[in-house]
Amino acid sequence: MDDQEELLQELLSLHHLMLQWAEEGKWLDVAAVEKIRQEHLKTFFQAPISQDRLTEVRAALKTMLSINDKLMGLAKKSRGGLGQDISSIQKGRRALAAYGQNTASARQPVERAHSG
């Protein structure tokens, strides 16, 4: 196995690892591996692909593109879920603020009655 073949296998492994972590919701890990993946892709395509390896490289690229599509879908879902979480947090804050205002205004007449 030469360097280019090893790098191709490493790229495939990275893609599969990123997909696994995305499915587990480990987005920080996915982002960290993305940097490595980009470096490996740049290195891989610096040298020309030999004619006898074209079929193998084409198949690997097809797999990588398929995994990328899945990653994008998971990221989109994750952002949607994150948006829902943020919306719930904002609603909770508004509810707490309203509760705080209502209890403060309810306490004022009681405090006035005790001080007067």
C-alpha positions, 0 to 999 in steps of 0.5 A, a space after each residue: 500500500 502506497 502513501 496515496 492509497 493509505 491517505 484514501 483509506 484514512 479519508 474514508 475512515 474519517 468520513 465514517 467517523 464523522 458520520 458516527 459522531 454526527 449521529 451521536 450528536 458529537 458536533 464538536 468532535 465532527 468539527 475537529 475532524 473536519 479540519 483534518 479531513 480538509 488537510 487530507 483532501 488537499 494533500 491527496 489531490 496534490 498528486 495526480 491520480 494514476 490511471 489504474 487507481 481511477 476506479 478505486 478513487 471514484 468509488 471512494 469519492 462517491 462514498 465520501 459524497 454520500 456521507 457528506 449528504 448524510 452529514 448535511 442532513 443531520 446538521 440541518 436537523 440538529 440546527 432545527 432542534 437547537 432552534 427549538 431548544 433556544 425557543 423553549 429557553 426564551 419562552 421559559 425566560 419570558 414566563 419567569 419574568 412575567 411570574 416575577 412581575 406578577 409576584 412583585 406587584 402582588 407583594 406591593 399591597 401587602 408590604 404597604 399594609 404592613 408598613 402603614 
